[in-house]
Amino acid sequence: MQAERKKIIRYALDYEIEDINTYSGYKGDLIAKIVTKDLKAAVEIQRYARSLNILEVVVKHNPNLEIYEIYCVTKDSQVYHLKQENIMEEVHTHHPKKDVWNGSK
């Protein structure tokens, strides 16, 4: 686990929290999700996480459940990222263009 996520989790344990989850995002980012009912705790955890200069910190308020969800996103340096290319240009530039309405190229 990355050092930033460990610091955030340790800091959050000093507050009244309901739940902590860690998982990987779809792009290989590492996410720590902290759930609390205390607005002050949410604000302090967000402030601390932003001081660590991590990729992104998002707080979502769910008024129906009366909870705050803090998402802390960090990069995973050990994940292999795929080379992203503009595949549409590659596909469409190498085949002949045919006008199907009048049979001409």
Phi and psi in radians as a Rosetta constraint file:
Dihedral C 1 N 2 CA 2 C 2 CIRCULARHARMONIC -1.173 0.35
Dihedral N 2 CA 2 C 2 N 3 CIRCULARHARMONIC 2.671 0.35
Dihedral C 2 N 3 CA 3 C 3 CIRCULARHARMONIC -1.079 0.35
Dihedral N 3 CA 3 C 3 N 4 CIRCULARHARMONIC -0.657 0.35
Dihedral C 3 N 4 CA 4 C 4 CIRCULARHARMONIC -1.102 0.35
Dihedral N 4 CA 4 C 4 N 5 CIRCULARHARMONIC -0.769 0.35
Dihedral C 4 N 5 CA 5 C 5 CIRCULARHARMONIC -1.131 0.35
Dihedral N 5 CA 5 C 5 N 6 CIRCULARHARMONIC -0.686 0.35
Dihedral C 5 N 6 CA 6 C 6 CIRCULARHARMONIC -1.070 0.35
Dihedral N 6 CA 6 C 6 N 7 CIRCULARHARMONIC -0.748 0.35
Dihedral C 6 N 7 CA 7 C 7 CIRCULARHARMONIC -1.105 0.35
Dihedral N 7 CA 7 C 7 N 8 CIRCULARHARMONIC -0.753 0.35
Dihedral C 7 N 8 CA 8 C 8 CIRCULARHARMONIC -1.106 0.35
Dihedral N 8 CA 8 C 8 N 9 CIRCULARHARMONIC -0.778 0.35
Dihedral C 8 N 9 CA 9 C 9 CIRCULARHARMONIC -1.130 0.35
Dihedral N 9 CA 9 C 9 N 10 CIRCULARHARMONIC -0.777 0.35
Dihedral C 9 N 10 CA 10 C 10 CIRCULARHARMONIC -1.074 0.35
Dihedral N 10 CA 10 C 10 N 11 CIRCULARHARMONIC -0.693 0.35
Dihedral C 10 N 11 CA 11 C 11 CIRCULARHARMONIC -1.167 0.35
Dihedral N 11 CA 11 C 11 N 12 CIRCULARHARMONIC -0.727 0.35
Dihedral C 11 N 12 CA 12 C 12 CIRCULARHARMONIC -1.147 0.35
Dihedral N 12 CA 12 C 12 N 13 CIRCULARHARMONIC -0.483 0.35
Dihedral C 12 N 13 CA 13 C 13 CIRCULARHARMONIC -1.175 0.35
Dihedral N 13 CA 13 C 13 N 14 CIRCULARHARMONIC -0.248 0.35
Dihedral C 13 N 14 CA 14 C 14 CIRCULARHARMONIC -1.385 0.35
Dihedral N 14 CA 14 C 14 N 15 CIRCULARHARMONIC -0.119 0.35
Dihedral C 14 N 15 CA 15 C 15 CIRCULARHARMONIC -2.001 0.35
Dihedral N 15 CA 15 C 15 N 16 CIRCULARHARMONIC 2.948 0.35
Dihedral C 15 N 16 CA 16 C 16 CIRCULARHARMONIC -1.338 0.35
Dihedral N 16 CA 16 C 16 N 17 CIRCULARHARMONIC 1.774 0.35
Dihedral C 16 N 17 CA 17 C 17 CIRCULARHARMONIC -2.048 0.35
Dihedral N 17 CA 17 C 17 N 18 CIRCULARHARMONIC 2.669 0.35
Dihedral C 17 N 18 CA 18 C 18 CIRCULARHARMONIC -1.638 0.35
Dihedral N 18 CA 18 C 18 N 19 CIRCULARHARMONIC -0.657 0.35
Dihedral C 18 N 19 CA 19 C 19 CIRCULARHARMONIC -2.814 0.35
Dihedral N 19 CA 19 C 19 N 20 CIRCULARHARMONIC 2.619 0.35
Dihedral C 19 N 20 CA 20 C 20 CIRCULARHARMONIC -2.348 0.35
Dihedral N 20 CA 20 C 20 N 21 CIRCULARHARMONIC 2.272 0.35
Dihedral C 20 N 21 CA 21 C 21 CIRCULARHARMONIC -2.261 0.35
Dihedral N 21 CA 21 C 21 N 22 CIRCULARHARMONIC 2.548 0.35
Dihedral C 21 N 22 CA 22 C 22 CIRCULARHARMONIC -2.245 0.35
Dihedral N 22 CA 22 C 22 N 23 CIRCULARHARMONIC 2.441 0.35
Dihedral C 22 N 23 CA 23 C 23 CIRCULARHARMONIC -2.824 0.35
Dihedral N 23 CA 23 C 23 N 24 CIRCULARHARMONIC 3.021 0.35
Dihedral C 23 N 24 CA 24 C 24 CIRCULARHARMONIC -1.709 0.35
Dihedral N 24 CA 24 C 24 N 25 CIRCULARHARMONIC 2.476 0.35
Dihedral C 24 N 25 CA 25 C 25 CIRCULARHARMONIC -1.453 0.35
Dihedral N 25 CA 25 C 25 N 26 CIRCULARHARMONIC 3.100 0.35
Dihedral C 25 N 26 CA 26 C 26 CIRCULARHARMONIC -1.282 0.35
Dihedral N 26 CA 26 C 26 N 27 CIRCULARHARMONIC -0.294 0.35
Dihedral C 26 N 27 CA 27 C 27 CIRCULARHARMONIC -1.782 0.35
Dihedral N 27 CA 27 C 27 N 28 CIRCULARHARMONIC 0.205 0.35
Dihedral C 27 N 28 CA 28 C 28 CIRCULARHARMONIC 1.573 0.35
Dihedral N 28 CA 28 C 28 N 29 CIRCULARHARMONIC 0.052 0.35
Dihedral C 28 N 29 CA 29 C 29 CIRCULARHARMONIC -1.274 0.35
Dihedral N 29 CA 29 C 29 N 30 CIRCULARHARMONIC 2.656 0.35
Dihedral C 29 N 30 CA 30 C 30 CIRCULARHARMONIC -1.748 0.35
Dihedral N 30 CA 30 C 30 N 31 CIRCULARHARMONIC 2.325 0.35
Dihedral C 30 N 31 CA 31 C 31 CIRCULARHARMONIC -2.157 0.35
Dihedral N 31 CA 31 C 31 N 32 CIRCULARHARMONIC 2.347 0.35
Dihedral C 31 N 32 CA 32 C 32 CIRCULARHARMONIC -1.996 0.35
Dihedral N 32 CA 32 C 32 N 33 CIRCULARHARMONIC 2.137 0.35
Dihedral C 32 N 33 CA 33 C 33 CIRCULARHARMONIC -1.941 0.35
Dihedral N 33 CA 33 C 33 N 34 CIRCULARHARMONIC 2.151 0.35
Dihedral C 33 N 34 CA 34 C 34 CIRCULARHARMONIC -2.082 0.35
Dihedral N 34 CA 34 C 34 N 35 CIRCULARHARMONIC 2.259 0.35
Dihedral C 34 N 35 CA 35 C 35 CIRCULARHARMONIC -1.990 0.35
Dihedral N 35 CA 35 C 35 N 36 CIRCULARHARMONIC 2.278 0.35
Dihedral C 35 N 36 CA 36 C 36 CIRCULARHARMONIC -2.528 0.35
Dihedral N 36 CA 36 C 36 N 37 CIRCULARHARMONIC 2.750 0.35
Dihedral C 36 N 37 CA 37 C 37 CIRCULARHARMONIC -1.747 0.35
Dihedral N 37 CA 37 C 37 N 38 CIRCULARHARMONIC -0.093 0.35
Dihedral C 37 N 38 CA 38 C 38 CIRCULARHARMONIC -1.713 0.35
Dihedral N 38 CA 38 C 38 N 39 CIRCULARHARMONIC 2.047 0.35
Dihedral C 38 N 39 CA 39 C 39 CIRCULARHARMONIC -1.085 0.35
Dihedral N 39 CA 39 C 39 N 40 CIRCULARHARMONIC -0.705 0.35
Dihedral C 39 N 40 CA 40 C 40 CIRCULARHARMONIC -1.075 0.35
Dihedral N 40 CA 40 C 40 N 41 CIRCULARHARMONIC -0.720 0.35
Dihedral C 40 N 41 CA 41 C 41 CIRCULARHARMONIC -1.105 0.35
Dihedral N 41 CA 41 C 41 N 42 CIRCULARHARMONIC -0.746 0.35
Dihedral C 41 N 42 CA 42 C 42 CIRCULARHARMONIC -1.070 0.35
Dihedral N 42 CA 42 C 42 N 43 CIRCULARHARMONIC -0.752 0.35
Dihedral C 42 N 43 CA 43 C 43 CIRCULARHARMONIC -1.145 0.35
Dihedral N 43 CA 43 C 43 N 44 CIRCULARHARMONIC -0.768 0.35
Dihedral C 43 N 44 CA 44 C 44 CIRCULARHARMONIC -1.187 0.35
Dihedral N 44 CA 44 C 44 N 45 CIRCULARHARMONIC -0.696 0.35
Dihedral C 44 N 45 CA 45 C 45 CIRCULARHARMONIC -1.151 0.35
Dihedral N 45 CA 45 C 45 N 46 CIRCULARHARMONIC -0.722 0.35
Dihedral C 45 N 46 CA 46 C 46 CIRCULARHARMONIC -1.084 0.35
Dihedral N 46 CA 46 C 46 N 47 CIRCULARHARMONIC -0.790 0.35
Dihedral C 46 N 47 CA 47 C 47 CIRCULARHARMONIC -1.052 0.35
Dihedral N 47 CA 47 C 47 N 48 CIRCULARHARMONIC -0.791 0.35
Dihedral C 47 N 48 CA 48 C 48 CIRCULARHARMONIC -1.134 0.35
Dihedral N 48 CA 48 C 48 N 49 CIRCULARHARMONIC -0.761 0.35
Dihedral C 48 N 49 CA 49 C 49 CIRCULARHARMONIC -1.087 0.35
Dihedral N 49 CA 49 C 49 N 50 CIRCULARHARMONIC -0.701 0.35
Dihedral C 49 N 50 CA 50 C 50 CIRCULARHARMONIC -1.174 0.35
Dihedral N 50 CA 50 C 50 N 51 CIRCULARHARMONIC -0.494 0.35
Dihedral C 50 N 51 CA 51 C 51 CIRCULARHARMONIC -1.241 0.35
Dihedral N 51 CA 51 C 51 N 52 CIRCULARHARMONIC -0.307 0.35
Dihedral C 51 N 52 CA 52 C 52 CIRCULARHARMONIC -1.452 0.35
Dihedral N 52 CA 52 C 52 N 53 CIRCULARHARMONIC -0.043 0.35
Dihedral C 52 N 53 CA 53 C 53 CIRCULARHARMONIC 1.009 0.35
Dihedral N 53 CA 53 C 53 N 54 CIRCULARHARMONIC 0.789 0.35
Dihedral C 53 N 54 CA 54 C 54 CIRCULARHARMONIC -1.471 0.35
Dihedral N 54 CA 54 C 54 N 55 CIRCULARHARMONIC 3.038 0.35
Dihedral C 54 N 55 CA 55 C 55 CIRCULARHARMONIC -1.064 0.35
Dihedral N 55 CA 55 C 55 N 56 CIRCULARHARMONIC -0.883 0.35
Dihedral C 55 N 56 CA 56 C 56 CIRCULARHARMONIC -2.763 0.35
Dihedral N 56 CA 56 C 56 N 57 CIRCULARHARMONIC 2.529 0.35
Dihedral C 56 N 57 CA 57 C 57 CIRCULARHARMONIC -2.273 0.35
Dihedral N 57 CA 57 C 57 N 58 CIRCULARHARMONIC 2.161 0.35
Dihedral C 57 N 58 CA 58 C 58 CIRCULARHARMONIC -2.228 0.35
Dihedral N 58 CA 58 C 58 N 59 CIRCULARHARMONIC 2.348 0.35
Dihedral C 58 N 59 CA 59 C 59 CIRCULARHARMONIC -2.017 0.35
Dihedral N 59 CA 59 C 59 N 60 CIRCULARHARMONIC 2.187 0.35
Dihedral C 59 N 60 CA 60 C 60 CIRCULARHARMONIC -2.019 0.35
Dihedral N 60 CA 60 C 60 N 61 CIRCULARHARMONIC 2.335 0.35
Dihedral C 60 N 61 CA 61 C 61 CIRCULARHARMONIC -1.798 0.35
Dihedral N 61 CA 61 C 61 N 62 CIRCULARHARMONIC 2.216 0.35
Dihedral C 61 N 62 CA 62 C 62 CIRCULARHARMONIC -1.894 0.35
Dihedral N 62 CA 62 C 62 N 63 CIRCULARHARMONIC 1.722 0.35
Dihedral C 62 N 63 CA 63 C 63 CIRCULARHARMONIC -1.184 0.35
Dihedral N 63 CA 63 C 63 N 64 CIRCULARHARMONIC -0.446 0.35
Dihedral C 63 N 64 CA 64 C 64 CIRCULARHARMONIC -1.184 0.35
Dihedral N 64 CA 64 C 64 N 65 CIRCULARHARMONIC -0.702 0.35
Dihedral C 64 N 65 CA 65 C 65 CIRCULARHARMONIC -1.665 0.35
Dihedral N 65 CA 65 C 65 N 66 CIRCULARHARMONIC -0.109 0.35
Dihedral C 65 N 66 CA 66 C 66 CIRCULARHARMONIC 0.975 0.35
Dihedral N 66 CA 66 C 66 N 67 CIRCULARHARMONIC 0.842 0.35
Dihedral C 66 N 67 CA 67 C 67 CIRCULARHARMONIC -2.270 0.35
Dihedral N 67 CA 67 C 67 N 68 CIRCULARHARMONIC 2.803 0.35
Dihedral C 67 N 68 CA 68 C 68 CIRCULARHARMONIC -2.086 0.35
Dihedral N 68 CA 68 C 68 N 69 CIRCULARHARMONIC 2.290 0.35
Dihedral C 68 N 69 CA 69 C 69 CIRCULARHARMONIC -1.936 0.35
Dihedral N 69 CA 69 C 69 N 70 CIRCULARHARMONIC 2.141 0.35
Dihedral C 69 N 70 CA 70 C 70 CIRCULARHARMONIC -1.875 0.35
Dihedral N 70 CA 70 C 70 N 71 CIRCULARHARMONIC 2.104 0.35
Dihedral C 70 N 71 CA 71 C 71 CIRCULARHARMONIC -1.872 0.35
Dihedral N 71 CA 71 C 71 N 72 CIRCULARHARMONIC 2.141 0.35
Dihedral C 71 N 72 CA 72 C 72 CIRCULARHARMONIC -2.013 0.35
Dihedral N 72 CA 72 C 72 N 73 CIRCULARHARMONIC 2.019 0.35
Dihedral C 72 N 73 CA 73 C 73 CIRCULARHARMONIC -1.877 0.35
Dihedral N 73 CA 73 C 73 N 74 CIRCULARHARMONIC 2.214 0.35
Dihedral C 73 N 74 CA 74 C 74 CIRCULARHARMONIC -2.218 0.35
Dihedral N 74 CA 74 C 74 N 75 CIRCULARHARMONIC 2.706 0.35
Dihedral C 74 N 75 CA 75 C 75 CIRCULARHARMONIC -1.362 0.35
Dihedral N 75 CA 75 C 75 N 76 CIRCULARHARMONIC 2.540 0.35
Dihedral C 75 N 76 CA 76 C 76 CIRCULARHARMONIC -1.818 0.35
Dihedral N 76 CA 76 C 76 N 77 CIRCULARHARMONIC 1.954 0.35
Dihedral C 76 N 77 CA 77 C 77 CIRCULARHARMONIC -1.287 0.35
Dihedral N 77 CA 77 C 77 N 78 CIRCULARHARMONIC -0.216 0.35
Dihedral C 77 N 78 CA 78 C 78 CIRCULARHARMONIC -1.661 0.35
Dihedral N 78 CA 78 C 78 N 79 CIRCULARHARMONIC 0.003 0.35
Dihedral C 78 N 79 CA 79 C 79 CIRCULARHARMONIC -1.564 0.35
Dihedral N 79 CA 79 C 79 N 80 CIRCULARHARMONIC 2.332 0.35
Dihedral C 79 N 80 CA 80 C 80 CIRCULARHARMONIC -1.412 0.35
Dihedral N 80 CA 80 C 80 N 81 CIRCULARHARMONIC 2.127 0.35
Dihedral C 80 N 81 CA 81 C 81 CIRCULARHARMONIC -1.674 0.35
Dihedral N 81 CA 81 C 81 N 82 CIRCULARHARMONIC 2.351 0.35
Dihedral C 81 N 82 CA 82 C 82 CIRCULARHARMONIC -1.245 0.35
Dihedral N 82 CA 82 C 82 N 83 CIRCULARHARMONIC 2.540 0.35
Dihedral C 82 N 83 CA 83 C 83 CIRCULARHARMONIC -1.251 0.35
Dihedral N 83 CA 83 C 83 N 84 CIRCULARHARMONIC 2.148 0.35
Dihedral C 83 N 84 CA 84 C 84 CIRCULARHARMONIC -1.682 0.35
Dihedral N 84 CA 84 C 84 N 85 CIRCULARHARMONIC 2.125 0.35
Dihedral C 84 N 85 CA 85 C 85 CIRCULARHARMONIC -2.098 0.35
Dihedral N 85 CA 85 C 85 N 86 CIRCULARHARMONIC 2.817 0.35
Dihedral C 85 N 86 CA 86 C 86 CIRCULARHARMONIC -1.482 0.35
Dihedral N 86 CA 86 C 86 N 87 CIRCULARHARMONIC 1.587 0.35
Dihedral C 86 N 87 CA 87 C 87 CIRCULARHARMONIC -1.192 0.35
Dihedral N 87 CA 87 C 87 N 88 CIRCULARHARMONIC -0.508 0.35
Dihedral C 87 N 88 CA 88 C 88 CIRCULARHARMONIC -1.132 0.35
Dihedral N 88 CA 88 C 88 N 89 CIRCULARHARMONIC -0.697 0.35
Dihedral C 88 N 89 CA 89 C 89 CIRCULARHARMONIC -1.124 0.35
Dihedral N 89 CA 89 C 89 N 90 CIRCULARHARMONIC -0.732 0.35
Dihedral C 89 N 90 CA 90 C 90 CIRCULARHARMONIC -1.116 0.35
Dihedral N 90 CA 90 C 90 N 91 CIRCULARHARMONIC -0.758 0.35
Dihedral C 90 N 91 CA 91 C 91 CIRCULARHARMONIC -1.203 0.35
Dihedral N 91 CA 91 C 91 N 92 CIRCULARHARMONIC -0.757 0.35
Dihedral C 91 N 92 CA 92 C 92 CIRCULARHARMONIC -1.472 0.35
Dihedral N 92 CA 92 C 92 N 93 CIRCULARHARMONIC -0.217 0.35
Dihedral C 92 N 93 CA 93 C 93 CIRCULARHARMONIC -1.611 0.35
Dihedral N 93 CA 93 C 93 N 94 CIRCULARHARMONIC -0.202 0.35
Dihedral C 93 N 94 CA 94 C 94 CIRCULARHARMONIC -1.941 0.35
Dihedral N 94 CA 94 C 94 N 95 CIRCULARHARMONIC 0.216 0.35
Dihedral C 94 N 95 CA 95 C 95 CIRCULARHARMONIC -2.240 0.35
Dihedral N 95 CA 95 C 95 N 96 CIRCULARHARMONIC 2.632 0.35
Dihedral C 95 N 96 CA 96 C 96 CIRCULARHARMONIC -1.186 0.35
Dihedral N 96 CA 96 C 96 N 97 CIRCULARHARMONIC 2.516 0.35
Dihedral C 96 N 97 CA 97 C 97 CIRCULARHARMONIC -1.673 0.35
Dihedral N 97 CA 97 C 97 N 98 CIRCULARHARMONIC 2.190 0.35
Dihedral C 97 N 98 CA 98 C 98 CIRCULARHARMONIC -2.100 0.35
Dihedral N 98 CA 98 C 98 N 99 CIRCULARHARMONIC 2.347 0.35
Dihedral C 98 N 99 CA 99 C 99 CIRCULARHARMONIC -1.498 0.35
Dihedral N 99 CA 99 C 99 N 100 CIRCULARHARMONIC 1.846 0.35
Dihedral C 99 N 100 CA 100 C 100 CIRCULARHARMONIC -1.285 0.35
Dihedral N 100 CA 100 C 100 N 101 CIRCULARHARMONIC -0.232 0.35
Dihedral C 100 N 101 CA 101 C 101 CIRCULARHARMONIC -1.424 0.35
Dihedral N 101 CA 101 C 101 N 102 CIRCULARHARMONIC -0.606 0.35
Dihedral C 101 N 102 CA 102 C 102 CIRCULARHARMONIC -2.153 0.35
Dihedral N 102 CA 102 C 102 N 103 CIRCULARHARMONIC 0.148 0.35
Dihedral C 102 N 103 CA 103 C 103 CIRCULARHARMONIC 1.354 0.35
Dihedral N 103 CA 103 C 103 N 104 CIRCULARHARMONIC 0.117 0.35
Dihedral C 103 N 104 CA 104 C 104 CIRCULARHARMONIC -1.691 0.35
Dihedral N 104 CA 104 C 104 N 105 CIRCULARHARMONIC 2.836 0.35
